[in-house]
Amino acid sequence: MRVQIALCSVAVCLGLGSMVMAQDAVKVDPKHYTVVSENDHVRILKVHYGAHEKSVMHSHPNLAVVFLNDSKGTFTFPDGKKQDFTAKAGEAQYEAAVTHLPENTGDNGMDLILVELNGHAAKTAKSKMKSETKSETKSDTK
């Protein structure tokens, strides 16, 4: 009986843990994330972190981001791994769907525009990324 209770407790904790990790950034961290515009295809977010500010674990679907100022920070992932990043003002990047905890490690604020791709836009971006990767692989082998 104790083993069954313990196993049920572990299952509940794991289930709740994955729900917490998959939270919408705007809902769990409204201090840093603000919705600018939204439709069936995209959701545009204005993101601002003060110097040395940290978010909470949250998720994004496929996205594109444009940094508005020089920035540096660290992403922490659900498995505990960390990844440092730096970006220049005006730099744009595409990122596949991700769950992470961002931290601004810089001495200045970090501002960016983040465009989350929804529905058809996300599928089109994913297909395009796969085809670009395949064509890059083919050209690399020539």
Backbone as ProteinMPNN parsed JSONL, in Angstrom:
{"seq_chain_A": "MRVQIALCSVAVCLGLGSMVMAQDAVKVDPKHYTVVSENDHVRILKVHYGAHEKSVMHSHPNLAVVFLNDSKGTFTFPDGKKQDFTAKAGEAQYEAAVTHLPENTGDNGMDLILVELNGHAAKTAKSKMKSETKSETKSDTK", "coords_chain_A": {"N_chain_A": [[0.822, -1.198, 0.0], [1.915, 1.268, 0.83], [3.847, 1.559, -1.12], [2.287, 1.853, -3.421], [1.032, 4.308, -2.877], [3.261, 5.958, -2.771], [4.187, 5.7, -5.426], [1.999, 6.793, -6.804], [2.133, 9.41, -5.828], [4.585, 10.253, -6.902], [3.954, 10.109, -9.639], [1.947, 12.093, -9.828], [3.426, 14.367, -9.098], [5.313, 14.429, -11.198], [3.601, 14.822, -13.362], [2.46, 17.34, -12.718], [4.788, 18.832, -12.687], [5.617, 18.816, -15.395], [3.494, 20.221, -16.468], [3.856, 22.73, -15.307], [6.31, 23.446, -16.424], [5.616, 23.825, -19.048], [4.367, 26.257, -19.333], [2.748, 29.24, -20.494], [4.573, 32.066, -21.393], [3.613, 34.724, -21.123], [1.558, 34.437, -19.294], [2.791, 33.338, -16.989], [4.861, 35.081, -16.501], [4.272, 38.011, -16.558], [5.595, 40.363, -15.972], [7.817, 40.554, -17.591], [6.969, 39.911, -20.191], [4.842, 41.095, -22.73], [1.882, 41.171, -24.609], [1.732, 42.389, -27.839], [0.392, 42.19, -30.248], [-1.925, 39.889, -31.756], [-3.014, 37.094, -33.647], [-4.543, 34.464, -35.65], [-2.253, 33.385, -36.734], [0.177, 34.432, -35.703], [1.708, 35.56, -32.619], [2.718, 38.467, -31.231], [5.199, 39.562, -29.11], [6.366, 41.925, -26.755], [9.363, 42.125, -25.125], [11.005, 42.679, -22.106], [13.757, 42.758, -20.01], [15.22, 43.8, -17.039], [18.554, 44.753, -15.957], [20.317, 41.903, -14.983], [17.996, 40.47, -14.393], [15.761, 37.686, -14.019], [13.705, 35.163, -15.463], [10.963, 32.829, -15.195], [10.571, 29.264, -15.556], [9.285, 28.539, -18.713], [7.384, 28.147, -21.795], [7.635, 28.398, -25.399], [6.104, 28.361, -28.641], [7.337, 27.57, -31.991], [9.437, 30.258, -33.035], [10.369, 33.653, -33.917], [12.838, 36.091, -33.277], [13.816, 39.436, -32.585], [16.454, 41.314, -31.542], [16.594, 44.3, -29.745], [18.566, 45.704, -28.565], [22.087, 45.446, -27.691], [22.745, 42.405, -26.142], [23.151, 40.015, -23.477], [22.976, 36.808, -22.022], [21.657, 33.936, -20.229], [20.246, 30.794, -20.891], [18.368, 28.469, -19.113], [17.527, 25.101, -19.163], [14.865, 22.607, -18.88], [16.147, 20.212, -18.138], [18.236, 21.086, -16.653], [20.52, 21.881, -17.947], [22.574, 24.557, -19.189], [22.793, 27.416, -21.349], [24.72, 29.898, -22.627], [24.249, 33.108, -24.176], [24.81, 35.682, -26.622], [23.846, 38.681, -28.219], [23.573, 41.055, -30.835], [22.286, 44.389, -31.275], [19.521, 44.578, -33.414], [19.892, 42.076, -34.469], [18.468, 39.111, -35.756], [16.759, 36.06, -35.13], [15.741, 32.634, -35.61], [13.942, 30.233, -33.763], [13.258, 26.934, -32.795], [10.372, 25.44, -31.22], [10.448, 25.771, -27.687], [11.283, 25.13, -24.243], [12.246, 26.945, -21.51], [14.276, 28.866, -19.152], [14.97, 32.073, -19.113], [17.671, 34.369, -18.452], [18.854, 37.592, -17.927], [22.089, 38.359, -18.093], [23.531, 40.576, -18.35], [24.711, 43.977, -17.697], [22.981, 45.922, -18.452], [19.605, 46.723, -19.538], [17.607, 44.313, -21.349], [16.055, 44.176, -24.387], [13.602, 43.03, -26.643], [11.785, 41.918, -29.544], [9.537, 39.392, -29.875], [8.239, 36.939, -31.921], [5.83, 34.659, -31.917], [5.039, 31.732, -33.65], [2.043, 30.446, -34.841], [-0.247, 27.75, -35.53], [-0.779, 27.359, -38.993], [1.338, 29.018, -39.836], [3.427, 28.216, -38.154], [3.763, 25.542, -38.952], [4.53, 25.888, -41.622], [6.957, 27.281, -41.309], [8.427, 25.329, -39.963], [8.527, 23.288, -41.903], [9.948, 24.634, -43.903], [12.383, 25.068, -42.601], [13.254, 22.406, -42.332], [13.565, 21.7, -45.053], [15.542, 23.524, -45.806], [17.634, 22.663, -44.186], [18.04, 20.109, -45.252], [18.87, 20.79, -47.873], [21.2, 22.19, -47.264], [22.703, 20.137, -46.153], [22.984, 18.479, -48.384], [24.515, 20.149, -50.047], [26.763, 20.346, -48.51], [27.862, 17.846, -48.724], [28.82, 17.691, -51.27]], "CA_chain_A": [[0.0, 0.0, 0.0], [2.799, 2.429, 0.868], [4.509, 1.663, -2.424], [1.309, 2.404, -4.353], [0.859, 5.725, -2.549], [4.492, 6.632, -3.193], [4.197, 5.751, -6.892], [0.983, 7.772, -7.214], [2.667, 10.735, -5.504], [5.61, 10.561, -7.907], [3.266, 10.351, -10.916], [1.29, 13.396, -9.738], [4.478, 15.399, -9.129], [5.859, 14.505, -12.552], [2.575, 15.433, -14.208], [2.382, 18.765, -12.403], [6.058, 19.441, -13.094], [5.624, 19.068, -16.835], [2.526, 21.285, -16.744], [4.467, 23.986, -14.906], [7.371, 23.765, -17.374], [5.062, 24.157, -20.346], [3.513, 27.413, -19.146], [2.817, 30.386, -21.399], [5.424, 33.118, -20.822], [2.812, 35.902, -20.775], [0.76, 34.12, -18.106], [3.606, 33.092, -15.796], [5.846, 36.147, -16.302], [3.79, 39.248, -17.193], [6.531, 41.458, -15.723], [8.779, 40.621, -18.689], [6.348, 39.619, -21.494], [3.605, 41.816, -23.008], [1.348, 40.91, -25.948], [1.572, 43.59, -28.659], [-0.632, 41.869, -31.248], [-2.146, 38.448, -31.834], [-4.045, 36.595, -34.55], [-4.48, 33.007, -35.792], [-0.959, 32.958, -37.266], [1.301, 34.865, -34.876], [1.517, 36.377, -31.43], [3.893, 39.329, -31.128], [5.446, 39.922, -27.72], [7.435, 42.85, -26.389], [10.044, 41.51, -23.992], [11.988, 43.547, -21.442], [14.374, 42.317, -18.762], [16.194, 44.716, -16.468], [19.867, 44.153, -15.721], [20.411, 40.76, -14.064], [16.688, 39.894, -14.067], [15.562, 36.295, -14.406], [12.309, 34.776, -15.644], [10.615, 31.521, -14.649], [10.514, 28.267, -16.623], [8.098, 28.695, -19.553], [7.53, 27.599, -23.147], [7.224, 29.128, -26.594], [6.08, 27.584, -29.885], [8.349, 28.082, -32.926], [9.433, 31.708, -32.91], [11.422, 34.514, -34.458], [13.123, 37.132, -32.302], [14.694, 40.529, -33.014], [17.008, 42.005, -30.38], [16.554, 45.753, -29.925], [19.82, 46.249, -28.044], [23.089, 44.421, -27.427], [22.252, 41.637, -24.999], [23.782, 38.747, -23.138], [22.195, 36.115, -21.014], [21.761, 32.486, -20.081], [19.024, 29.998, -20.875], [18.411, 27.221, -18.365], [16.524, 24.203, -19.722], [14.261, 21.742, -17.856], [17.076, 19.173, -17.677], [19.278, 21.717, -15.86], [21.612, 22.382, -18.79], [22.564, 26.002, -19.413], [23.38, 27.882, -22.599], [24.947, 31.34, -22.663], [24.038, 33.713, -25.486], [25.027, 37.109, -26.832], [23.18, 39.149, -29.435], [23.761, 42.469, -31.173], [21.073, 45.12, -31.629], [19.102, 44.349, -34.789], [20.076, 40.673, -34.829], [17.227, 38.329, -35.795], [17.0, 34.619, -35.039], [14.613, 31.709, -35.56], [14.142, 29.193, -32.752], [12.197, 25.936, -32.724], [9.645, 25.443, -29.949], [11.422, 25.608, -26.603], [10.955, 25.388, -22.844], [13.484, 27.463, -20.929], [14.236, 29.931, -18.159], [15.969, 33.056, -19.529], [18.218, 35.309, -17.478], [19.699, 38.648, -18.481], [23.314, 38.411, -17.287], [24.189, 41.836, -18.656], [24.568, 45.116, -16.776], [21.963, 46.81, -19.017], [18.357, 46.066, -19.876], [17.549, 43.511, -22.574], [14.769, 44.397, -25.045], [13.456, 42.309, -27.897], [10.457, 41.604, -30.062], [9.454, 37.95, -30.075], [7.061, 36.587, -32.716], [5.508, 33.24, -31.807], [4.326, 31.255, -34.83], [0.937, 29.564, -34.483], [-0.978, 27.079, -36.591], [-0.204, 27.193, -40.323], [2.625, 29.719, -39.899], [4.425, 27.387, -37.48], [4.018, 24.366, -39.791], [5.264, 26.349, -42.793], [8.324, 27.584, -40.873], [9.082, 24.06, -39.644], [8.798, 22.628, -43.182], [10.999, 25.377, -44.577], [13.632, 24.795, -41.887], [13.666, 21.045, -42.685], [14.047, 21.682, -46.431], [16.814, 24.252, -45.841], [18.636, 21.792, -43.574], [18.335, 19.061, -46.226], [19.652, 21.345, -48.98], [22.535, 22.496, -46.733], [23.388, 18.86, -45.998], [23.359, 18.019, -49.725], [25.603, 20.993, -50.568], [27.95, 20.049, -47.702], [28.439, 16.561, -49.124], [29.342, 17.784, -52.631]], "C_chain_A": [[0.867, 1.263, 0.0], [3.488, 2.65, -0.471], [3.562, 2.28, -3.444], [1.104, 3.901, -4.114], [2.083, 6.51, -3.02], [4.545, 6.764, -4.712], [3.178, 6.755, -7.414], [1.482, 9.196, -6.952], [3.703, 11.172, -6.525], [4.948, 10.894, -9.238], [2.597, 11.722, -10.925], [2.325, 14.508, -9.828], [5.063, 15.549, -10.526], [4.866, 15.166, -13.498], [2.463, 16.923, -13.972], [3.653, 19.485, -12.826], [6.09, 19.739, -14.573], [4.614, 20.137, -17.215], [3.129, 22.643, -16.413], [5.511, 24.406, -15.931], [6.821, 24.224, -18.714], [4.154, 25.382, -20.284], [3.783, 28.502, -20.18], [3.579, 31.524, -20.713], [4.609, 34.325, -20.353], [2.018, 35.66, -19.489], [1.628, 33.987, -16.861], [4.618, 34.197, -15.514], [5.429, 37.446, -16.989], [4.692, 40.457, -16.938], [7.457, 41.654, -16.929], [8.149, 40.496, -20.082], [5.012, 40.33, -21.634], [3.156, 41.495, -24.436], [1.123, 42.244, -26.652], [0.433, 43.384, -29.646], [-0.742, 40.354, -31.34], [-3.223, 38.154, -32.871], [-3.887, 35.083, -34.671], [-3.096, 32.509, -36.201], [0.222, 33.294, -36.372], [0.817, 35.536, -33.599], [2.816, 37.15, -31.253], [4.02, 39.799, -29.681], [6.556, 40.96, -27.631], [8.042, 42.266, -25.121], [11.049, 42.503, -23.42], [12.441, 42.903, -20.138], [15.302, 43.425, -18.298], [17.515, 43.99, -16.282], [19.766, 43.053, -14.663], [19.055, 40.201, -13.629], [16.555, 38.515, -14.686], [14.072, 36.037, -14.54], [12.018, 33.527, -14.825], [10.563, 30.555, -15.828], [9.194, 28.447, -17.38], [8.401, 28.176, -20.954], [7.075, 28.583, -24.209], [7.055, 28.132, -27.731], [7.22, 28.089, -30.777], [8.272, 29.6, -32.93], [10.546, 32.365, -33.706], [11.596, 35.641, -33.46], [14.05, 38.166, -32.923], [15.143, 41.257, -31.749], [17.064, 43.501, -30.676], [17.796, 46.434, -29.365], [20.822, 45.105, -27.863], [22.702, 43.726, -26.129], [23.134, 40.433, -24.734], [23.002, 38.121, -22.008], [22.477, 34.639, -20.992], [20.377, 31.888, -20.141], [19.29, 28.77, -20.014], [17.253, 26.377, -18.858], [16.004, 23.259, -18.644], [15.198, 20.659, -17.316], [18.241, 19.745, -16.865], [20.449, 22.248, -16.669], [21.437, 23.876, -19.012], [23.245, 26.323, -20.738], [23.497, 29.399, -22.544], [24.67, 31.857, -24.062], [24.442, 35.183, -25.463], [24.345, 37.467, -28.135], [23.453, 40.634, -29.601], [22.411, 43.092, -31.5], [20.763, 44.901, -33.102], [19.241, 42.906, -35.243], [18.738, 39.949, -34.752], [17.571, 36.851, -35.808], [15.679, 33.872, -35.104], [14.941, 30.655, -34.516], [12.964, 28.235, -32.805], [11.551, 26.013, -31.341], [10.59, 25.071, -28.807], [10.772, 25.835, -25.243], [12.259, 25.798, -22.18], [13.2, 28.485, -19.83], [15.335, 30.917, -18.56], [16.426, 33.931, -18.357], [19.075, 36.328, -18.213], [20.927, 38.741, -17.579], [24.084, 39.706, -17.517], [23.923, 42.912, -17.617], [23.549, 46.14, -17.264], [20.696, 46.013, -19.277], [18.484, 45.284, -21.177], [16.145, 43.681, -23.143], [14.738, 43.649, -26.361], [11.991, 42.206, -28.283], [10.478, 40.125, -30.415], [8.159, 37.655, -30.813], [6.869, 35.081, -32.636], [4.658, 32.842, -33.008], [3.269, 30.239, -34.414], [0.382, 28.889, -35.721], [-0.197, 26.914, -37.875], [1.175, 27.858, -40.426], [3.726, 28.878, -39.266], [4.773, 26.173, -38.331], [4.832, 24.746, -41.011], [6.72, 26.627, -42.429], [9.087, 26.3, -40.6], [9.441, 23.322, -40.93], [9.942, 23.305, -43.905], [12.352, 25.112, -43.923], [14.15, 23.402, -42.249], [14.236, 21.016, -44.094], [15.368, 22.426, -46.557], [17.93, 23.399, -45.262], [19.022, 20.689, -44.543], [19.192, 19.597, -47.358], [21.055, 21.717, -48.513], [23.345, 21.217, -46.61], [23.84, 18.351, -47.358], [24.535, 18.829, -50.253], [26.884, 20.745, -49.778], [28.637, 18.768, -48.157], [29.03, 16.589, -50.528], [30.788, 18.166, -52.63]], "O_chain_A": [[0.592, 2.21, -0.736], [3.686, 3.787, -0.9], [3.967, 3.127, -4.241], [1.014, 4.672, -5.07], [1.955, 7.59, -3.596], [4.906, 7.82, -5.23], [3.46, 7.488, -8.362], [1.27, 10.087, -7.775], [3.705, 12.321, -6.965], [5.336, 11.859, -9.897], [2.671, 12.439, -11.923], [2.127, 15.484, -10.551], [5.285, 16.667, -10.991], [5.251, 15.978, -14.34], [2.378, 17.696, -14.927], [3.597, 20.628, -13.278], [6.544, 20.81, -14.976], [4.832, 20.884, -18.169], [2.936, 23.604, -17.157], [5.599, 25.584, -16.278], [7.503, 24.944, -19.444], [3.256, 25.521, -21.115], [4.902, 28.656, -20.67], [3.262, 31.897, -19.584], [4.89, 34.886, -19.294], [1.83, 36.578, -18.69], [1.252, 34.466, -15.792], [5.178, 34.257, -14.419], [6.121, 37.935, -17.883], [4.563, 41.473, -17.622], [7.834, 42.78, -17.251], [8.75, 40.938, -21.061], [4.142, 40.197, -20.774], [3.961, 41.543, -25.366], [0.421, 43.118, -26.143], [-0.388, 44.275, -29.86], [0.207, 39.628, -31.046], [-4.219, 38.871, -32.965], [-3.169, 34.478, -33.876], [-2.795, 31.328, -36.031], [1.174, 32.518, -36.292], [-0.316, 36.011, -33.509], [3.888, 36.556, -31.139], [3.085, 40.357, -29.106], [7.557, 40.88, -28.343], [7.332, 41.953, -24.165], [11.841, 43.093, -24.154], [11.63, 42.552, -19.282], [16.093, 43.938, -19.089], [17.593, 42.771, -16.43], [19.201, 43.256, -13.589], [18.971, 39.528, -12.602], [17.145, 38.213, -15.724], [13.267, 36.623, -13.815], [12.739, 33.209, -13.879], [10.517, 30.988, -16.98], [8.124, 28.501, -16.774], [9.536, 27.812, -21.259], [6.256, 29.469, -23.964], [7.79, 27.146, -27.79], [7.989, 28.953, -30.356], [7.185, 30.172, -32.84], [11.52, 31.728, -34.107], [10.623, 36.101, -32.861], [14.953, 37.827, -33.687], [14.318, 41.754, -30.982], [17.53, 43.912, -31.739], [18.052, 47.603, -29.653], [20.443, 43.934, -27.882], [22.371, 44.378, -25.139], [23.777, 39.9, -25.637], [22.444, 38.808, -21.152], [23.402, 34.149, -21.639], [19.441, 32.399, -19.525], [20.317, 28.109, -20.166], [16.127, 26.862, -18.964], [16.634, 23.121, -17.595], [15.061, 20.237, -16.168], [19.126, 19.005, -16.437], [21.283, 22.985, -16.144], [20.321, 24.396, -19.025], [24.141, 25.61, -21.188], [22.493, 30.102, -22.428], [24.838, 31.124, -25.036], [24.417, 35.836, -24.419], [24.273, 36.648, -29.051], [23.551, 41.374, -28.622], [21.497, 42.401, -31.951], [21.649, 45.025, -33.947], [18.744, 42.552, -36.312], [17.968, 40.143, -33.811], [18.556, 36.439, -36.422], [14.635, 34.393, -34.712], [16.091, 30.23, -34.398], [11.81, 28.66, -32.854], [12.119, 26.583, -30.41], [11.424, 24.175, -28.941], [9.837, 26.624, -25.108], [13.26, 25.088, -22.272], [12.063, 28.904, -19.611], [16.516, 30.627, -18.366], [15.677, 34.191, -17.415], [19.924, 35.963, -19.026], [20.818, 39.158, -16.425], [25.157, 39.909, -16.949], [23.037, 42.781, -16.773], [23.278, 47.121, -16.572], [20.706, 44.783, -19.241], [19.357, 45.56, -22.0], [15.159, 43.373, -22.474], [15.72, 43.633, -27.104], [11.091, 42.381, -27.461], [11.339, 39.669, -31.167], [7.089, 38.078, -30.375], [7.643, 34.316, -33.211], [3.687, 33.518, -33.347], [3.574, 29.276, -33.711], [0.526, 29.398, -36.833], [0.918, 26.393, -37.864], [2.081, 27.302, -41.048], [4.841, 28.83, -39.785], [5.944, 25.805, -38.431], [5.735, 24.008, -41.404], [7.624, 26.242, -43.171], [10.259, 26.184, -40.96], [10.543, 22.784, -41.042], [10.813, 22.635, -44.46], [13.356, 24.95, -44.617], [15.351, 23.226, -42.453], [15.268, 20.389, -44.329], [16.233, 22.014, -47.329], [19.047, 23.403, -45.778], [20.201, 20.356, -44.656], [20.146, 18.937, -47.771], [22.011, 21.578, -49.277], [24.535, 21.201, -46.923], [24.954, 17.844, -47.486], [25.457, 18.266, -50.844], [27.979, 20.914, -50.314], [29.849, 18.618, -47.998], [29.673, 15.626, -50.944], [31.394, 18.291, -53.695]]}, "name": "protein", "num_of_chains": 1, "seq": "MRVQIALCSVAVCLGLGSMVMAQDAVKVDPKHYTVVSENDHVRILKVHYGAHEKSVMHSHPNLAVVFLNDSKGTFTFPDGKKQDFTAKAGEAQYEAAVTHLPENTGDNGMDLILVELNGHAAKTAKSKMKSETKSETKSDTK"}
